[in-house]
Amino acid sequence: MDVSADLTELSRTPLAVVSAGVKSILDIPRTLEVLETLGVAVVSYGADEFPAFFSGTSGCRAPTRLDTPQQIAALISATHNLQLGSGVVIGVPIPSSSAAQGAKVEAAISRALAEAAKKKIQGAATTPFLLERIQQLTGGLSLSLNIELVKNNARVGAAIAVALATQP
């Protein structure tokens, strides 16, 4: 099963993670299933599908859709007040202004995955190969778009933090 190694920690640490979604080099449906099994709340910010990092859509329906920082703050507060002890994952779709660039990166990811399979690259060697190959195939676009996604996540995270701080 190719899912992130951080999932177990999310199940036992009460924090909120604002992310552009599950990286598309991972198995997104399985990642979401594992999060559900571990009791981690998963929401998509303003979208019905959980985002796939460089794409606003993944083909996976989000377990929960919340449309405002205030709604997300209320969810975070509820998980804290209930003492669930687990985290909340907030998937923030790529901004529409970057969607075309995201599609180019997704195409490079698909190509790099096919190359890795053809070369029988497996295990710990997979991620370094994919990251380097995607960087080569996109001419650096993947890195600049990654930086843009981090800034977008920071904006959304800041709005959620303000909503949390101003709750009654």
C-alpha positions as CSV (number, residue, x, y, z in Angstrom):
1,M,0.0,0.0,0.0
2,D,1.6,3.3,-1.1
3,V,0.4,5.9,1.4
4,S,2.2,8.5,3.5
5,A,4.0,7.4,6.6
6,D,2.7,10.3,8.5
7,L,-0.8,9.0,8.8
8,T,-0.4,7.2,12.1
9,E,1.0,10.3,13.7
10,L,-2.1,12.2,12.5
11,S,-4.3,9.7,14.4
12,R,-2.6,10.4,17.7
13,T,-1.8,14.1,17.6
14,P,-4.4,16.8,17.9
15,L,-3.4,19.2,15.2
16,A,-4.7,20.6,12.0
17,V,-2.9,20.1,8.7
18,V,-3.6,22.4,5.8
19,S,-2.5,20.7,2.6
20,A,-3.0,20.9,-1.1
21,G,-4.2,17.3,-0.8
22,V,-2.6,13.9,-1.1
23,K,0.4,13.9,-3.5
24,S,-0.6,12.2,-6.6
25,I,2.4,9.8,-6.5
26,L,0.5,8.2,-3.6
27,D,-2.6,6.1,-3.6
28,I,-5.2,8.7,-2.8
29,P,-8.2,6.4,-2.2
30,R,-6.2,4.2,0.1
31,T,-4.7,7.2,1.9
32,L,-8.2,8.6,2.6
33,E,-9.4,5.1,3.7
34,V,-6.5,4.8,6.1
35,L,-7.2,8.3,7.5
36,E,-10.8,7.3,8.1
37,T,-9.8,4.0,9.7
38,L,-7.5,5.9,12.0
39,G,-10.2,8.3,13.0
40,V,-8.6,11.4,11.4
41,A,-11.2,14.0,10.3
42,V,-10.7,14.8,6.6
43,V,-12.3,17.8,4.9
44,S,-12.1,19.5,1.6
45,Y,-12.1,23.3,1.6
46,G,-14.8,24.5,-0.8
47,A,-14.8,21.4,-3.0
48,D,-16.7,18.1,-3.2
49,E,-13.6,16.1,-4.2
50,F,-10.5,15.8,-2.1
51,P,-7.7,17.6,-4.0
52,A,-4.8,15.8,-5.5
53,F,-2.1,18.4,-4.8
54,F,-1.4,19.7,-8.3
55,S,-5.0,19.0,-9.3
56,G,-8.2,20.3,-7.7
57,T,-9.8,16.9,-8.4
58,S,-8.8,13.4,-7.5
59,G,-11.8,11.4,-8.4
60,C,-12.3,10.8,-4.6
61,R,-15.3,12.4,-3.0
62,A,-14.2,14.3,0.1
63,P,-15.6,12.8,3.4
64,T,-16.7,16.3,4.4
65,R,-16.9,19.6,2.5
66,L,-16.5,22.9,4.5
67,D,-16.7,26.2,2.7
68,T,-15.4,28.8,5.2
69,P,-12.5,29.2,7.7
70,Q,-15.2,29.6,10.4
71,Q,-16.7,26.2,9.6
72,I,-13.2,24.5,9.7
73,A,-12.4,26.3,13.0
74,A,-15.6,24.9,14.5
75,L,-14.6,21.4,13.4
76,I,-11.2,21.8,14.9
77,S,-12.7,23.1,18.2
78,A,-15.2,20.2,18.3
79,T,-12.5,17.6,17.9
80,H,-10.5,19.4,20.6
81,N,-13.5,19.7,23.0
82,L,-14.4,16.0,22.5
83,Q,-10.8,15.1,23.3
84,L,-10.5,12.8,20.3
85,G,-6.7,13.1,20.3
86,S,-6.5,13.0,16.6
87,G,-5.8,15.6,13.9
88,V,-7.8,17.2,11.2
89,V,-6.6,17.2,7.5
90,I,-7.9,20.1,5.4
91,G,-7.4,19.7,1.7
92,V,-7.2,23.0,-0.2
93,P,-7.6,22.7,-3.9
94,I,-5.1,24.3,-6.2
95,P,-6.2,27.9,-7.1
96,S,-8.0,28.0,-10.5
97,S,-5.3,30.5,-11.7
98,S,-2.7,27.7,-11.4
99,A,-4.8,24.8,-12.7
100,A,-3.3,24.8,-16.2
101,Q,0.2,24.6,-14.7
102,G,-1.0,21.9,-12.3
103,A,-2.2,19.8,-15.3
104,K,1.3,20.0,-16.8
105,V,2.9,18.8,-13.6
106,E,0.3,16.0,-13.3
107,A,1.2,14.9,-16.9
108,A,4.9,14.8,-15.9
109,I,4.0,12.8,-12.8
110,S,2.2,10.2,-14.9
111,R,5.1,9.9,-17.2
112,A,7.6,9.6,-14.3
113,L,5.5,6.9,-12.7
114,A,5.4,5.0,-16.0
115,E,9.2,5.3,-16.3
116,A,9.8,4.1,-12.7
117,A,7.6,1.1,-13.4
118,K,9.4,0.3,-16.6
119,K,12.8,0.6,-14.9
120,K,11.5,-1.5,-12.0
121,I,12.3,1.2,-9.5
122,Q,10.8,0.3,-6.2
123,G,10.8,0.9,-2.4
124,A,12.9,3.7,-1.0
125,A,14.4,4.6,-4.4
126,T,11.0,5.5,-5.8
127,T,10.3,8.9,-4.3
128,P,13.8,10.4,-5.0
129,F,13.6,9.1,-8.6
130,L,10.1,10.6,-9.1
131,L,11.0,13.9,-7.6
132,E,14.1,14.3,-9.7
133,R,12.4,13.1,-12.9
134,I,9.4,15.4,-12.4
135,Q,11.7,18.3,-11.9
136,Q,13.5,17.5,-15.1
137,L,10.3,16.9,-17.1
138,T,8.7,20.2,-16.0
139,G,11.8,22.3,-16.3
140,G,11.4,23.5,-12.7
141,L,7.7,24.2,-13.0
142,S,6.9,21.6,-10.3
143,L,9.1,23.4,-7.8
144,S,7.7,26.9,-8.5
145,L,4.1,25.5,-8.4
146,N,4.9,23.7,-5.1
147,I,6.0,27.1,-3.6
148,E,2.8,28.7,-4.9
149,L,0.7,25.9,-3.2
150,V,2.6,26.4,0.1
151,K,1.7,30.1,0.0
152,N,-1.9,29.3,-0.7
153,N,-2.1,26.8,2.1
154,A,-0.5,29.4,4.4
155,R,-3.2,31.9,3.5
156,V,-6.0,29.5,4.2
157,G,-4.3,28.3,7.4
158,A,-4.0,31.9,8.6
159,A,-7.7,32.5,7.9
160,I,-8.5,29.3,9.9
161,A,-6.2,30.4,12.7
162,V,-8.0,33.8,12.9
163,A,-11.4,32.1,13.0
164,L,-10.2,29.9,15.8
165,A,-8.8,32.8,17.8
166,T,-12.0,34.8,17.4
167,Q,-14.5,32.0,18.4
168,P,-16.6,32.8,21.4
